Amino acid sequence: MGLTPRIYLALTVSRTTILNAQAPIPKPGPLPGVNHVVAIASGKGGVGKSTTAVNLALALARTGKSVGLLDADIYGPNIPVMMGRKAQPEMDETRGMIPVERHGVKFISLGLIAGDGVPIVWRGPMLAKMLTQFLHDVAWAPLDCLLIDLPPGTGDVQLTLTQTVAISGAVIVTTPQEIALEDVRRGIRMFEEVDVPVLGILENMSYYVCPSCDKRHHIFAEGGGSDVAKRFELPLLGAIPLSLRLREASDSGTPLVDEGEPVTQTYDDVAGRLLSRLR
């Protein structure tokens, strides 16, 4: 019988899955056939990190780059919903798991395998095993850039990633208010401790543009991302506005690719700044 993603990940997913398996962690090294691995991180949840990861991947693809997206947000694997594809990835006896491709971006997610509404209740060793497989046993190559959507905070997945593969750098997503910025500072220090360069800060939900008067309203405070970037001598990669179109696109699984939409242009600008940091 051929391999399937469920067998391959050694999973039998039921309503609640509790697995505790130790996985060997290889020494950090480059991912074969992938030029850059970039972590998309946040200090806390609810700042729009996964939305940012999806739209940044699409923006990079619009530049002509070959792009992959690994959903490492184990407890909230929402990338398949945002990308509009939930079919299980195929298996190849020689190459391993074949990433799903949508909108010109290859992606893989536990959400493609576990099924709708299934909670993932895993201990650290199983998280490490899954991430290692998603990195080394998925047919990513060739890629210019692989984005990894990390879970919020500083924990097992972040540590495993830095021990498993060489990381070109991290992008830290935040909102402008102080409660989010405090966790950003912790995240920056974590990446410093594991020798991963922070490529920049991306401020999400930065402002709202009133459709009637075209005035900007800073609902979640103003300038927080810029302030923390200055404090740590990091570039501010961009400020993403609140956008109803963006929310609707994410919910419907049809990511916003309209080049005439202001928020799309903002993501394109962020992608350009990120590429300049990776050269």
N, C-alpha and C positions, 0 to 999 in steps of 0.2 A: 504494500500500500504506500502511495506517495506521501510526502510530507505535506502537512497543512500548517497554517500559521498557529492554530491552537496547539497541535502536537509540538510544533517547533518551540514554542514558548513554554512548554510543559505546563499548560494551564488546563484546568477544568473549571470554567467560570460558572458559578451558580449565583444565587442572590447575594451571598457574601463569600468572598474568597480570601482565605488567610493562608499565606504561604511563607515559609521561612527556609530559604535555601541559600547556602553560601556560594557565591560565584567568584572565581579567581579574577583579579583585576590586573590586566596587562600593564606593563610600563607605558607611560605616556609617549606617544609618537604620532607622526602625521597619519591622517586617514588616507589610505591609498586612493589616488585619483581625485582627491578633493583638495582644491587649492587653499581654501580658508574655511575654518569652523568658527562660527560666531555665536556666542551665548546671548540670548535675549532674556534679561533678568529683571526682577523687581524686588524691592525690599518687602512689600506687602501685597496682598491680593486686592483686587478691585480697581486697579489702576489702568486696565486695558492692555495688559502685556500681550496676551494672545492675539487680540485684534491687531496690535502693533506688529507682532511677528508675521501674521498673515499678510498684511498690507505692505510691509517692508519687503517681504519675499516677492510679492507681485511687482513692486516697484523696481527691485533689482532685476527681475526677469524682463521688464520693459526696456532695460538698458542693453539687452542682448546677452546677459550673463545666464549661464545654466545654474539653476538654484534648486536647493532641496530644503525641506522643512521637517525637522524631527520634533514631534510633540512629546516632550519629556515632563509635561505637567501631569504626572501620573494620576493624581486624585481629581483632576478636572480636565480630562482630555477632550477639549472642545474643537480642536482644529478640523476634524472631519465635518462638523456641522457648518463651520465658517467657510470651508472649501466646497461644500455641497456634494460630498461624496462619502458614502458609508460602506461601500462594498469591501469585502475582505481582500487584502493583498494576495497576489499569487505567489507560489513557491517554485523555485527552480532548483533542481537537485544539485547543480554545480554552483550557481551564483548566490543561492540563498533566497531571502525574501525580496520580492520586486516591489519597490515603492509605487504607490498609486500616483498618477499624474493628473493634475487638474489646473486649468488656467496657466499652463506652461511651467508649473512648479511640481516637483516630485515631493511627496510627503508620506510619512508613516506615523501612526498613532495607535496607542493601545485602544483608543475609541473605535478603531476599525475592527478590532478583534474581540473585545470583551462584550460588546452588545449594548443596546440602549438601556440606560438606567441601572446597570450593574455596578455596584460599588467595588472599588479596588481597595482591599484592606491588607496591605502588605507591610512586612517588616523591611528594615534597611537592606539586608542581604539580597532579598528578591528584587528590590528596586535596582540595586547595582547590577544584578544579572540581566534584567530587562534592558537597561540602558546600554550595557555592553553589547548585547545582541543587536539592538537597534543601530548601534554605531558600526560594529564590525561585521555583522552577518546580514546586512541589507545591501543590495546592489546599488549603491549611491553613484559610483563613478560612471562617467566623468562629470564632475561638478566644479564650477568656479567658486561657489559659496554654499555652505550648509549652515542654515540658521537652526539653533536649538532653543525651543520655547521651554524655559525652565519653570519649575514651580516657584511660587513666591517664597521669599525668605532665604535663609542660609541653612542648608541641611544635607541629608544623605545624597540626594541627587546631584547637588552642586559639587560636593566633594568627590563623588564617584566620577563625574565628568572630567574634573581636572586631573584625576589619577589615570584616566583611561585613554585620553587622546590629547594631542597638542591643540590648544585653543589659540586662535589668532587674537581674540579679544572679546570683550563683553560690552553690550549696550544695555544701560540701565534705564528702565522706564519708570517714570514717576508722575504724580499729579502735583500741582503747585503747593498744596497745603502742608503745613508743618508736620502733621501726623504721618504723612507719607515720607517726607524728607528725612525724618529721623531714621527710618528703616533703610533709606537709600544710603545713608552714611555707613550703616553697618555692612550693607552689601558691598560698597566700595572697599571697605577695609578687608572684607573677606577675600575679595579677588586680589587685593594687594598681597595678602598673606600667602596665597597659593601661586603667586607670580603670573597672574593672568592680567594683561593690560586692559584697563577700561577705555574703550574707544570713544565713549561720550555718553552724555545724558540726553534722554529724549523726554520732553515734558508733554504728557498727554492730557486731554481735557483742559487745555490751557485757557481757552476763552470760548465764549459763544457770541456769534455775530447775529444781531437782531435782523430778521428778514425785512422788517418795516423801515428801520432807520439806518441800517448798516453799521450800527455802533457795536463795538466790542464790549462784552460784559465778562469780567473775570469772576466767575461764580465760585471757584475753588481757590481764591486768593490769586496773587499776581507775582510773577518773578521768582517763584521758589526754585524751579529747575535751574534758572540762570544763576541764582545765588549759590546753590550747592556745587554747580559746575565751576564757578569762580573759586570757591573755597578749596576745592581739590585740584585746581588748575587743569580742568578737563573741558573739552569743547561741548557746547550745547548743540546737539545735532539738529534740533528743530523743536517747534512748539505746535502740536496737533490740536486743532480746535474741536470742540464738541460739534458733532454733525449728525443730524437725524438720518441723512442718506447713508452714512457710514454704518449706523446702528442697524438700519433696515437691511442693508446689504449683508452684514454679518449674520443676522438672524435667518435670512433666506438662503444662505449658502451661495450667494452670487457676489463675491467680493467686488468692491467698488473699483472699476477700471476705467471709468469715464475720465478721459484726460482733460475735459473741460471743467470738471468738478474741482473747486479750490482745494479740498482736502487731498485729492489725488495728486495735485501738483506739489502740495506740501510733502507728501510721502516721497515723491520723485526727488525733491530737493534733499531730503534726508538720506535717500539711497546714494545720491551723488557724493554727499559729504562722507558717508560711511566708506564708500569705495576709495575715496582719496586717503582715508586713514589706513586702509588695508594695503595700499601700494608700497 
